[in-house]
Amino acid sequence: MIALSPHTDILATLTYFDLFHYPLTAVELRLFSHHTHTPAAIGAALRELLAAKQVYCFDELYTLHNDPSLAPRRRAGNAKARALLHTAGKVARLVSCFPFVRGVAVSGSLSKNWADERSDIDLFIITAPNRLWLARTLLHGLKKLSYLAGRQHHFCMNYFVDECALEIREKNLYTATEIVTLLPLRGIGAFDAFFRQNAWTRNYLPNFSMRVSYLEETRRHPLRRAVECSLNNAAGNALDSLLWRITARRWSRKTERGRRNSRGIVMSMAAGKHFAKPDPAQFQNKLMARYEAGVFGIYTAQPQSLRPVC
């Protein structure tokens, strides 16, 4: 296994979060480090990196950029996130009432405790086995209604998996970070199984413990039970598969035509029988390429004594 010095590990971690203009505390640097280091080793390395002007510190937040504005930006974003998370709790409670929904978590920047005036509430949803497309279609009706109330940004249900396929296929630093920072709000059983299926994230982030202890269990309301019972049969199986094929074709046409959302981003989705998610090629691959280029630059600039050793 390759061992990184705490200096190189700190620089690599900051390289990733600087892609989002998000400085880190010393505690967060250790949590998101790619290897295990003692707090004392992290502290000593930070002092040396600060003295060498490879790292800068503003308001106890560390970054690769000599830009004091990053600290108040983050602090303001943290305050905004706390308010938005209160709303997210109400949204998760409503979403969890829908048939075949087994777990609801906050994802994206909000799960990392940051938001601004344009932030959405991004939701990661776990559904019952082989009922993802039924659940998603019903929730899409809720999304349509949210437009009438001007609350569409509170219902960004952009990532679904079902209990048949909880393991995330793409395994890299980006997906590992997104998984360990998920903020589950409903469905303790579903997320306990999900995190066990994705224990591979410890290969990338060995210091981060995933969070399942405080979330609430989903409740089976009478109407929800009635709908689920009526569709737990061969007809339900056929309908779920039909909805999958229809949705996949529709999204494929949107992508081919270059349809863009309200923010000017090309609309694209990867759709399988057991998952519905943003197309990794649209964002994830580009982000990881930028990160790897930055890390390569850090590695080649480090003194020989601080480079990785086997």
Beta strands, then each sheet from edge to edge (+ up, - down):
strand 1: 56-58
strand 2: 61-63
strand 3: 101-106
strand 4: 122-127
strand 5: 156-162
strand 6: 183-186
strand 7: 269-272
strand 8: 275-278
sheet 1: 1+ 2-
sheet 2: 6+ 3- 4+ 5+ 8- 7+
end
